[in-house]
Amino acid sequence: MTAVVATGSETLGHAVPPFTSHAISVSLPTWKDNVGYEEGEKRVVESMVSGYPRFFIHLSIQKLASICEQKFGIKGEKCLLCPSKKAADQCRSFILSRAAHAGISTHVRLVQYFISPDDGPSQIARSQKSVSSYSDGSVELHMVLFPADILPTAKQFWQHTGMGISSRLAEHCLVLLYSQQPPSPVSPPHSPTNTRSSFKALNKHYSVKHTSKAPSFGGRESAPLPTPLPESLNRDQSTYIEERYGRNLPLTAGIYAKRALRRRIAGVLVRDTMDDGPQGASAGALDAELGPSNRGVKDVTEDDVFLFPTGMAAIWNAHQLALAVRPVAKSVCFGFPYTDTLKILEKWGPGCHFFGHGLDSDIDALESKLEQLSTENPTTPPILALFTEFPSNPLLRSPNIHRLRALADKYDFLLVVDDTIGNFVNIEVLPYADIVVSSLSKIFSGCANTMGGSLVLNPQGRHYVALKQHLFVNYEDVYFDEDAVFMERNSRDFACRIRVIDNNTQAVCAFLRSKSLAENTARPEGIAIKEVFYPKYSTPSHYKQCQLPDGGYGGLFSLTFTSIAASKAFFDALPCLKGPSLGTNFTLACPYTILAHYNELEWAAEYGVEEGLVRISVGMEEKDALMRCFEVALSAAESAISTLAT
């Protein structure tokens, strides 16, 4: 696969992938652009029409939030939009708790907004177990309204939990609202005035604080709504294109799509299929042929798989599940994780112990800590749960999962493993874990146009019955049907795509490592690459504990360089798409530490995550074309080293 796309500085702020209404990345093509984004430079922020959904609020959500604020807000209140009352309650509790912790007195109100296709209240039943959507297309939206000065605290809930509404749900709400307007020559409502629709409102805890800025989730004050680029398509055009290429289904297919996803993840489909039946995905049909799971654990079924709107929502809900079922205690974050995993463990519950290197020496230290805590209080488990990634992002280290499992058994805590980077085509961690979480937004989807997450219970786990019972009673399906439909369609060929990406990545990493200090210790002069972080080279024996017989090493790797100048030169010269996220069908790069840890660079460096680290997610391009891209970038980095030496 080779696609010709623009990758230069002129793409700053454009959607990644290009021409995609619900893209989950944004073009930040130079090192300077990434720094500018973190520092809130106007030239960067005001150019952005897209972004990673937990950090940048999609324009459709901004528009819907503005309507809600004008309709229900008091004296300039701002709002977050949640897909269920339970999520809104959790958001409210978080805001009040964090505000109290900071010594701030505030109030938060909840408003329930029922939006139906006509002006009358809908009597149609809610669709299966889906919380927010009804079979007639109606939506139950839940607003969390608060004083504007609390917005930075509220944004933390949106970012860390991934439990806000999706851009497709927002778009659906806007269409419903517009359909209720009298005919007018104007386009769908850019101005939220005179919005009219049926609703019921439950107002609580009124408070006031004025501001006129709309919410933005990139860690900075929001800019005015940018004008969409000419590449943006209206709804009719988008629908036509999606239907023309067979990548759209009616929302009623959501039930089939979710069932197909759960079966695909559970590994119980005897023959997975690319086909659609009259009501939705054939893999989700009631008569689809099912067999024993191939996930390496006896008795896994689709009922052990739970879907969430994002990967972080799966992680956050796994932690909430542990807090609800097991004796409350601190958790352990083992290895240097994606940033929000650590934040979840720190900000909910009693906190966490952080073992950030994720090496065997950390397991030794962990074991000593567990023994100490157990001695101090022998009547309760020393920790709640241990969360780890296999392998980790961005250092691609795999923990010794045999030892972690043995400790979990000995000290009776839950082992939660995130297999997003390795993916279950390459590795199988479920036999060792109590819970496996994954971001489906990454390589499982590949298209970078929809979000999703999964949580899988191990039916052979010691605490399976208690975990399953709690989820049976308390699980809410807040995964919007249309997002599930896109995810199901995207994931049908994920195993084939992963094979291509595995092979491409192995070739690229072999080339880059041959040019690194690791293989040129005798002649380090002029070497630009310090280290290649890739599961084949980083803790390989631990990775192989879970590697499947035909499994590869995944599509992600990171590079560190012998100077920051080489890092910048390599990144700027690399002719591929650049922006946040990973696991895309196309090659995508970012200066990871700049984007994820800009305000804590020294702290990250203590764990080997250097300021100049460049993370690359390899795609499905033709191998020869990929190799030429990396040769160009390496040449630029080596030239930067030569310049420094003169």
Secondary structure, 3 states (H helix, E strand, C coil): CCCCCCCCHHHCCCEECCCCCCCCEECCCCHHHHHHHHHCCHHHHCCCCCCCCCCCCCHHHHHHHHHHHHHHCCCCCEEEEECCHHHHHHHHHHHHHHHHHCCCCCCCEEEEEEECCCCCCCCCCECCCECCEECCCCEEEEEEEECHHHHHHHHHHHHHHCCCCCHHHHHHHHHHHHHCCCCCCCCCCCCCCCCCCCCCCCCCCCCCCCCCCCCCCCCCCCCCCCCCCCCCCCHHHHHHHHHHCCCCCCHHHHHHHHHHHHHHHHCCECCCCCCEECCEEHHHCCCCCECCCCCCCCCCCHHHEEEECCHHHHHHHHHHHHHHHCCCCCEEEECCCCHHHHHHHHHCCCCEEEECCCCHHHHHHHHHHHHHHHHHCCCCCCCCEEEEECCCCCCCCCCCHHHHHHHHHHHCCEEEEECCCCCCCCECCCCCCCEEEEECCCCCCCCCCCCCEEEEECCCCCCHHHHHHHHHHHCCECCCHHHHHHHHHHHCCHHHHHHHHHHHHHHHHHHHHHCEHHHCCCCCCCCCEEEEECCCCCCHHHHHHHECCCCCCCCEEEEEECCHHHHHHHHHHCCCEECCCCCCCCCEEECHHHHHHHHHHHHHHCCCCCCCCEEEECCCCCHHHHHHHHHHHHHHHHHHHHHHHC
